[in-house]
Amino acid sequence: MDFFIGIDIGTTSTKAVAFTGQAQPLGRHSVGYPMHHPAPGHSEQDPAQIFAAVLQALPPALAQARAQGGTHLRGVAFSAAMHSLLAVDAAGRPLTPLMIWADNRAQAEADELKHSPLGQSIYERTGVPIHPMSPLVKLRWLQRHQPPVFAAAHRFIGIKEFVFYQLFGQYLIDHSLASATGLFGLRTLAWDPLALEAAGLTAERLSQPVPPVHYLAGPVAPAWAAQWGLPAGTPVYVGGSDGGLANLGSGVVAPGRMALTVGTSGAVRIALPGPQTDAQARTFCYALTDGLYLAGGGMNNGGVVLQWWANQRQVPPETLLAEAETAPPGADGLLFLPYLLGERAPLWDTTARGHFIGLAANHTPAHLARAVLEGVVYALFTIAEILDEQQPSPVVYASGGFAQSALWVQMVADVFGRPVVVADTVESSALGAVLVAMKHQGRLAHWAEAQALIAPSAEYQPNPALAETYRRGFAKFKQLYEALRPFGRD
């Protein structure tokens, strides 16, 4: 039996997931690693630790696939989180920690650029809102605050490029990850001259952009070949970004469908046939491949919020989910703003903060747990409302770790007021990477054929009886951000 492996380099773990040629899971292995916050606004990771996780994740997934009857590994493809930045020297050695999407240290640089004609032009050309998450803005921070490092850097890369260089000695970046840097032309599919000038560097200091179906030629570096355990001659594909591939892996490649993913962070996305930016720069637009573009918004505060509250309570997240189910929808008027890490879409405000609002004597821990979950869903819906202006989507396709919670997915259906479909596997980014490999090998003639491979495991219908409860709750939620905004600032 033929099979493929998708390797998804995420924020808190790297997962290797094996799938058959019919998109059925055969094996999975995950290796975790921490985030570091050495100073306010700083969110970093150790690239060597992540590379080690890539090496460790594949062999167990490969063994599981073979134990399930997999005989021929036909390809490996990669997915990775967006917006990371790492400076390396001429030998590929890191000169900085890996700055990830949650890093907000470049707020001053973002403010300067965002409120200028140059910033608006860059957004329209690249599709990336001006925000500290953007590698473009991170580069401006490096140039200002660490000029010796900026000058000494041979290249500026993301985490997937670091992995590729260690394994294959090549600096390559797929179009979808390049699209998330703020440096890549949305319509030209090349590094953008205006953005490069704003970042203070030339294209030679970045990786070579290639389509996601690009094949990584050459053997694995001898130093890592045995440890990785990949059979000689196995094709390896560049793949794409976790968000873009989550759309593929959810079957959201045509109008009328909306993809919603919640892992550590969260995102809501729709598929478009061509580039389309937002007049108010509230959402992104990224190129994926073959005339397929994605519009949407990523938010900082997804599953990390549930984990934070579990840590405060010193209980597992599963305990909170069980508690929340015992509280009534709407949490008896208790609201929670989930902006623990500032926020990206649609606020683009690093000073946004979390709040419990409306606490009363009758509220129990179960109410607080439910308010935390509902707060994340309300925040997701603020993005969905904007996307509905561009292209109405009557059905939501959910993926990510949160999709394992029936309670949380039902909340999405009730707040969004539309059906929510969950696929057989919630590992949509890894599956999307596998679909890239299958497309290159001719097993898919068109991306739309992927929809037929992705069988739903569950469908959640909105409860009409809760529509008014959540309509009122959402209206208050949106008012609270503006009302409490001054209290998030120094």
C-alpha positions as CSV (number, residue, x, y, z in Angstrom):
1,M,0.0,0.0,0.0
2,D,1.4,3.4,-1.0
3,F,1.5,6.1,1.6
4,F,2.8,9.6,2.2
5,I,4.0,11.6,5.2
6,G,3.3,15.2,6.1
7,I,5.6,17.0,8.5
8,D,3.9,19.9,10.2
9,I,6.3,22.2,12.1
10,G,4.0,24.0,14.5
11,T,4.4,26.5,17.3
12,T,4.5,24.0,20.2
13,S,5.3,20.7,18.4
14,T,6.3,19.1,15.2
15,K,4.0,16.4,14.0
16,A,4.7,13.7,11.4
17,V,1.5,12.2,10.1
18,A,1.3,9.3,7.6
19,F,-1.6,9.1,5.1
20,T,-2.7,6.6,2.5
21,G,-3.2,7.8,-1.1
22,Q,-6.9,8.1,-0.2
23,A,-6.1,10.5,2.6
24,Q,-6.7,8.0,5.4
25,P,-4.3,8.4,8.5
26,L,-1.9,5.5,9.1
27,G,0.3,6.9,11.9
28,R,1.3,10.0,13.8
29,H,4.0,11.1,16.1
30,S,4.5,14.5,17.8
31,V,7.5,16.0,19.5
32,G,7.0,19.2,21.6
33,Y,9.1,22.2,22.5
34,P,8.7,25.4,24.4
35,M,8.3,29.0,23.6
36,H,10.5,31.5,25.5
37,H,9.6,35.0,26.6
38,P,12.9,36.5,27.8
39,A,11.5,40.1,27.8
40,P,8.1,41.7,27.6
41,G,6.8,41.3,24.0
42,H,9.5,38.8,23.1
43,S,8.4,35.3,21.9
44,E,11.3,33.1,20.7
45,Q,12.2,29.5,20.1
46,D,15.4,27.5,19.7
47,P,15.8,26.5,16.0
48,A,18.1,23.6,16.9
49,Q,15.5,22.2,19.2
50,I,12.8,22.4,16.5
51,F,15.2,20.7,14.0
52,A,15.8,17.9,16.5
53,A,12.0,17.5,16.8
54,V,11.8,17.1,13.0
55,L,14.4,14.4,13.1
56,Q,12.6,12.6,16.0
57,A,9.0,12.9,14.7
58,L,9.4,11.0,11.3
59,P,10.7,7.6,12.3
60,P,7.9,6.6,14.7
61,A,5.2,7.7,12.2
62,L,7.0,5.8,9.4
63,A,7.0,2.7,11.7
64,Q,3.4,3.0,12.5
65,A,2.4,3.4,8.9
66,R,4.3,0.2,8.0
67,A,2.7,-1.6,10.9
68,Q,-0.7,-0.6,9.5
69,G,0.1,-2.1,6.1
70,G,2.0,0.7,4.4
71,T,4.6,-0.7,2.1
72,H,5.8,2.1,-0.2
73,L,6.5,5.6,1.1
74,R,5.9,7.7,-2.0
75,G,6.8,11.2,-0.7
76,V,7.3,13.5,2.3
77,A,6.1,17.1,2.3
78,F,6.4,19.9,4.8
79,S,4.1,22.4,6.5
80,A,5.3,25.1,8.8
81,A,4.0,28.0,11.0
82,M,4.1,31.4,9.3
83,H,6.0,34.7,10.2
84,S,9.1,33.3,11.8
85,L,12.5,35.0,11.3
86,L,16.0,33.8,12.0
87,A,19.4,35.4,11.1
88,V,22.1,33.0,10.0
89,D,25.8,33.3,9.1
90,A,27.4,32.0,5.9
91,A,27.6,28.4,7.4
92,G,23.9,28.4,8.3
93,R,24.5,28.9,12.0
94,P,21.9,30.9,13.9
95,L,22.9,34.4,14.9
96,T,19.6,35.0,16.7
97,P,16.9,33.0,18.3
98,L,13.9,32.2,16.1
99,M,11.4,35.1,16.4
100,I,7.9,33.7,16.0
101,W,4.5,35.1,15.0
102,A,3.7,36.0,18.6
103,D,6.7,38.3,19.0
104,N,5.6,41.9,19.5
105,R,8.9,43.6,20.1
106,A,8.7,45.6,16.8
107,Q,5.5,47.5,17.8
108,A,7.2,50.9,17.4
109,E,8.5,50.0,13.9
110,A,5.0,48.7,13.0
111,D,3.3,51.9,14.1
112,E,5.7,54.0,12.0
113,L,5.2,52.0,8.9
114,K,1.5,51.3,9.3
115,H,0.5,55.0,9.5
116,S,2.4,56.0,6.4
117,P,1.7,55.9,2.6
118,L,4.6,53.4,2.3
119,G,2.9,51.0,4.7
120,Q,-0.4,51.1,2.8
121,S,1.4,50.5,-0.5
122,I,3.3,47.5,1.0
123,Y,0.1,46.0,2.3
124,E,-1.6,46.3,-1.1
125,R,1.4,44.9,-2.9
126,T,2.1,42.0,-0.5
127,G,-1.3,41.3,1.2
128,V,0.3,41.3,4.7
129,P,-1.0,43.8,7.3
130,I,1.7,45.9,8.9
131,H,2.1,44.3,12.3
132,P,5.0,43.1,14.5
133,M,4.3,39.5,13.4
134,S,5.5,40.3,9.9
135,P,9.2,39.4,9.2
136,L,9.4,42.7,7.3
137,V,8.7,44.6,10.5
138,K,11.0,42.3,12.5
139,L,13.8,43.1,10.1
140,R,13.3,46.8,10.6
141,W,13.6,46.2,14.4
142,L,16.8,44.2,13.9
143,Q,18.3,46.9,11.8
144,R,17.5,49.5,14.4
145,H,18.2,47.6,17.6
146,Q,20.9,45.0,16.6
147,P,22.8,46.6,13.7
148,P,25.9,44.4,14.1
149,V,23.7,41.3,13.8
150,F,21.8,42.7,10.9
151,A,25.0,43.6,9.0
152,A,26.7,40.2,9.8
153,A,23.7,38.0,8.7
154,H,24.3,36.1,5.5
155,R,20.6,35.3,5.2
156,F,17.3,35.9,6.9
157,I,15.1,32.8,6.9
158,G,12.2,31.1,8.6
159,I,12.1,27.8,10.5
160,K,11.3,25.6,7.5
161,E,14.2,27.1,5.5
162,F,16.5,26.3,8.4
163,V,15.4,22.7,8.4
164,F,15.8,22.4,4.6
165,Y,19.3,23.9,4.9
166,Q,20.3,21.4,7.6
167,L,18.9,18.4,5.7
168,F,19.6,19.4,2.0
169,G,22.0,22.4,2.0
170,Q,19.4,24.5,0.1
171,Y,17.7,27.8,1.0
172,L,14.2,27.5,-0.4
173,I,10.9,29.1,0.6
174,D,7.5,28.2,-0.8
175,H,5.2,30.9,-2.2
176,S,2.7,30.6,0.6
177,L,5.3,31.1,3.4
178,A,7.0,33.8,1.3
179,S,3.6,35.5,1.0
180,A,3.4,35.8,4.8
181,T,6.7,37.7,5.2
182,G,5.4,41.1,4.0
183,L,8.3,41.0,1.5
184,F,6.7,39.0,-1.4
185,G,4.7,40.4,-4.2
186,L,1.2,39.0,-4.2
187,R,0.7,39.5,-7.9
188,T,4.3,39.1,-9.1
189,L,5.2,36.0,-7.0
190,A,8.7,37.4,-6.5
191,W,10.4,39.4,-3.7
192,D,8.9,42.9,-3.8
193,P,11.4,45.8,-4.5
194,L,9.5,48.3,-2.4
195,A,9.2,46.0,0.6
196,L,12.9,45.0,0.3
197,E,13.9,48.6,0.4
198,A,11.8,49.2,3.5
199,A,13.5,46.2,5.1
200,G,16.9,47.4,4.2
201,L,18.1,44.4,2.3
202,T,18.4,42.7,-1.1
203,A,16.8,39.5,-2.4
204,E,20.2,37.8,-2.2
205,R,19.9,37.7,1.6
206,L,16.6,35.8,1.4
207,S,15.8,32.3,0.2
208,Q,14.8,31.3,-3.3
209,P,11.0,31.3,-3.7
210,V,9.5,28.1,-5.3
211,P,6.0,26.6,-5.7
212,P,4.8,24.3,-3.0
213,V,5.1,21.3,-5.3
214,H,8.9,22.0,-5.7
215,Y,10.9,18.8,-5.3
216,L,13.9,19.0,-3.0
217,A,16.6,17.3,-5.1
218,G,19.5,15.5,-3.6
219,P,20.1,13.2,-0.7
220,V,19.7,14.0,3.0
221,A,22.9,15.3,4.5
222,P,24.9,12.3,5.8
223,A,25.1,13.7,9.3
224,W,21.3,13.3,9.6
225,A,20.3,10.6,7.2
226,A,20.5,7.7,9.6
227,Q,18.8,9.6,12.4
228,W,15.9,10.7,10.2
229,G,15.4,7.2,8.9
230,L,14.0,8.3,5.5
231,P,14.5,5.6,2.8
232,A,17.0,6.6,0.1
233,G,15.5,8.2,-2.9
234,T,12.2,9.2,-1.3
235,P,10.9,12.5,-2.9
236,V,10.7,15.4,-0.5
237,Y,8.6,18.4,-1.3
238,V,8.8,21.9,0.0
239,G,5.1,22.1,0.8
240,G,3.6,25.3,2.2
241,S,2.4,27.3,5.2
242,D,0.3,25.6,7.9
243,G,-2.6,28.0,7.2
244,G,-2.6,27.5,3.5
245,L,-2.2,23.7,3.7
246,A,-5.0,23.6,6.4
247,N,-7.3,24.9,3.7
248,L,-6.2,22.2,1.3
249,G,-6.5,19.6,4.0
250,S,-10.0,20.7,4.9
251,G,-11.1,20.7,1.3
252,V,-11.6,24.5,1.3
253,V,-10.4,25.4,-2.1
254,A,-13.5,26.9,-3.7
255,P,-16.0,29.6,-2.8
256,G,-18.8,28.9,-0.4
257,R,-16.6,27.2,2.2
258,M,-14.8,28.8,5.2
259,A,-11.8,27.1,6.9
260,L,-11.4,27.6,10.7
261,T,-8.3,26.3,12.5
262,V,-7.5,26.5,16.2
263,G,-4.3,25.1,17.5
264,T,-2.0,27.3,19.7
265,S,-3.3,30.3,17.7
266,G,-6.3,30.4,15.4
267,A,-7.3,31.5,11.9
268,V,-10.3,31.9,9.6
269,R,-9.7,31.7,5.9
270,I,-11.5,31.5,2.5
271,A,-10.2,30.5,-0.9
272,L,-10.1,33.0,-3.8
273,P,-9.1,32.6,-7.4
274,G,-7.0,35.7,-7.4
275,P,-5.4,38.3,-5.0
276,Q,-7.8,40.5,-3.1
277,T,-6.9,42.9,-0.2
278,D,-9.1,44.6,2.3
279,A,-9.7,48.4,2.0
280,Q,-9.2,48.7,5.7
281,A,-6.2,46.3,5.9
282,R,-8.1,44.1,8.4
283,T,-7.3,40.8,6.7
284,F,-4.4,39.1,4.9
285,C,-4.3,37.7,1.4
286,Y,-1.6,35.1,0.6
287,A,-0.8,33.2,-2.6
288,L,-0.8,29.4,-2.2
289,T,-0.4,27.8,-5.6
290,D,-1.8,27.4,-9.1
291,G,-4.1,30.4,-9.1
292,L,-5.3,29.6,-5.5
293,Y,-5.2,32.5,-3.0
294,L,-6.3,32.7,0.6
295,A,-7.9,35.6,2.4
296,G,-8.4,35.6,6.1
297,G,-7.1,36.5,9.5
298,G,-4.9,34.9,12.1
299,M,-5.3,35.5,15.8
300,N,-2.8,35.0,18.6
301,N,-5.2,33.6,21.1
302,G,-6.5,30.2,20.3
303,G,-5.8,27.0,22.3
304,V,-3.1,28.9,24.2
305,V,-5.9,30.6,26.1
306,L,-7.4,27.4,27.3
307,Q,-4.0,26.1,28.3
308,W,-3.3,29.4,30.2
309,W,-6.6,29.0,32.2
310,A,-5.8,25.3,32.8
311,N,-2.4,26.4,34.2
312,Q,-4.0,28.9,36.5
313,R,-6.5,26.3,37.8
314,Q,-3.7,23.6,37.9
315,V,-5.9,21.2,36.1
316,P,-5.7,19.5,32.6
317,P,-7.5,21.3,29.8
318,E,-9.9,18.3,29.6
319,T,-11.2,19.2,33.0
320,L,-12.0,22.7,32.0
321,L,-13.9,21.4,28.9
322,A,-15.9,19.1,31.1
323,E,-16.7,22.0,33.5
324,A,-17.7,24.3,30.7
325,E,-20.2,21.9,29.5
326,T,-22.1,22.2,32.8
327,A,-22.5,26.0,32.5
328,P,-25.3,27.5,30.4
329,P,-24.6,29.0,26.9
330,G,-23.7,32.6,27.4
331,A,-22.3,31.8,30.8
332,D,-25.0,33.7,32.6
333,G,-23.8,37.0,31.2
334,L,-20.1,36.5,31.9
335,L,-17.8,37.6,29.1
336,F,-14.1,37.0,28.4
337,L,-11.8,39.0,26.1
338,P,-9.1,36.4,25.2
339,Y,-6.3,38.9,24.2
340,L,-3.6,37.5,26.4
341,L,-0.9,37.9,23.7
342,G,-2.2,41.1,22.2
343,E,-4.1,40.4,19.0
344,R,-3.6,40.2,15.2
345,A,-6.7,40.0,13.0
346,P,-8.8,42.0,12.9
347,L,-7.6,44.3,15.7
348,W,-3.8,44.3,14.9
349,D,-3.2,45.6,18.4
350,T,-0.4,44.3,20.5
351,T,-1.7,46.2,23.5
352,A,-5.0,44.4,23.5
353,R,-5.4,42.6,26.8
354,G,-7.6,39.8,28.4
355,H,-10.5,40.7,30.7
356,F,-13.3,38.9,32.5
357,I,-16.3,41.1,32.4
358,G,-19.6,40.8,34.4
359,L,-18.4,38.6,37.3
360,A,-21.2,38.1,39.9
361,A,-21.6,36.0,43.0
362,N,-23.5,33.3,41.2
363,H,-20.6,32.6,38.8
364,T,-18.7,29.4,39.3
365,P,-15.5,28.0,37.9
366,A,-17.6,26.3,35.2
367,H,-18.9,29.7,34.1
368,L,-15.4,31.0,33.8
369,A,-14.3,28.0,31.8
370,R,-17.3,28.4,29.4
371,A,-16.6,32.2,29.1
372,V,-13.0,31.4,28.1
373,L,-14.1,29.1,25.3
374,E,-16.8,31.4,24.1
375,G,-14.4,34.4,24.1
376,V,-12.1,32.6,21.7
377,V,-15.1,31.8,19.4
378,Y,-16.3,35.4,19.5
379,A,-12.9,36.5,18.5
380,L,-12.9,34.1,15.6
381,F,-16.3,35.4,14.5
382,T,-15.0,39.0,14.3
383,I,-12.7,37.7,11.4
384,A,-15.5,35.7,9.8
385,E,-17.8,38.7,9.6
386,I,-15.2,40.6,7.6
387,L,-14.6,37.6,5.2
388,D,-18.4,37.3,4.7
389,E,-18.3,40.8,3.2
390,Q,-15.8,39.6,0.6
391,Q,-17.4,36.2,0.0
392,P,-20.3,34.7,1.9
393,S,-19.5,31.2,3.1
394,P,-22.5,29.2,4.4
395,V,-20.5,26.2,5.7
396,V,-17.4,26.2,8.0
397,Y,-14.8,23.4,7.9
398,A,-13.0,23.1,11.2
399,S,-9.6,21.6,12.0
400,G,-6.8,21.8,14.6
401,G,-6.7,20.5,18.1
402,F,-9.8,22.3,19.2
403,A,-11.9,20.2,16.7
404,Q,-11.5,17.2,19.0
405,S,-13.8,19.0,21.5
406,A,-17.5,18.6,20.5
407,L,-18.5,21.3,22.9
408,W,-16.1,23.9,21.4
409,V,-17.0,23.0,17.8
410,Q,-20.8,23.3,18.7
411,M,-20.1,26.8,20.1
412,V,-18.6,27.7,16.7
413,A,-21.8,26.5,14.9
414,D,-24.0,28.4,17.4
415,V,-22.1,31.7,17.3
416,F,-21.4,31.6,13.5
417,G,-25.0,30.5,12.8
418,R,-24.0,27.9,10.2
419,P,-23.1,24.3,10.0
420,V,-19.6,23.2,11.0
421,V,-18.0,20.2,9.4
422,V,-15.0,18.3,11.0
423,A,-13.0,16.0,8.8
424,D,-11.8,12.5,9.6
425,T,-8.4,13.9,10.6
426,V,-7.9,17.2,12.4
427,E,-4.3,17.2,11.1
428,S,-5.3,19.3,8.1
429,S,-2.0,21.0,7.6
430,A,-0.1,17.7,7.5
431,L,-2.8,16.3,5.1
432,G,-2.5,19.5,3.0
433,A,1.2,18.9,2.7
434,V,0.6,15.3,1.5
435,L,-1.9,16.5,-1.0
436,V,0.9,18.7,-2.5
437,A,3.0,15.6,-3.0
438,M,0.1,13.8,-4.5
439,K,-0.6,16.7,-6.9
440,H,3.0,16.7,-8.1
441,Q,2.9,13.0,-8.8
442,G,-0.3,13.3,-10.8
443,R,-2.6,11.6,-8.3
444,L,-4.7,14.9,-8.3
445,A,-5.4,16.6,-11.5
446,H,-6.9,19.7,-9.8
447,W,-7.0,20.9,-6.2
448,A,-10.8,20.6,-6.2
449,E,-10.4,16.8,-6.4
450,A,-9.0,17.0,-2.8
451,Q,-12.5,17.7,-1.6
452,A,-13.7,14.2,-2.6
453,L,-10.9,12.6,-0.6
454,I,-11.7,14.4,2.7
455,A,-14.6,12.6,4.3
456,P,-16.4,14.4,7.1
457,S,-16.4,12.6,10.5
458,A,-19.0,14.9,12.1
459,E,-21.3,17.8,11.2
460,Y,-22.6,20.3,13.8
461,Q,-25.8,22.2,13.2
462,P,-26.4,25.6,14.8
463,N,-29.1,25.6,17.6
464,P,-31.7,28.2,16.7
465,A,-32.7,28.5,20.3
466,L,-29.3,30.0,21.2
467,A,-29.1,32.5,18.3
468,E,-30.4,35.4,20.3
469,T,-28.2,34.6,23.4
470,Y,-25.1,34.6,21.2
471,R,-26.1,37.6,19.1
472,R,-26.4,39.7,22.3
473,G,-23.2,38.2,23.7
474,F,-21.2,39.0,20.5
475,A,-22.5,42.5,20.3
476,K,-21.3,43.2,23.8
477,F,-18.0,41.5,23.1
478,K,-17.2,43.9,20.3
479,Q,-18.1,46.9,22.4
480,L,-15.9,45.8,25.2
481,Y,-12.7,45.8,23.2
482,E,-13.1,49.5,22.3
483,A,-14.2,50.4,25.8
484,L,-11.3,48.7,27.6
485,R,-8.7,49.5,25.0
486,P,-7.1,52.3,27.1
487,F,-6.5,49.9,30.0
488,G,-4.2,47.8,27.9
489,R,-1.7,50.6,27.4
490,D,1.1,51.8,29.7
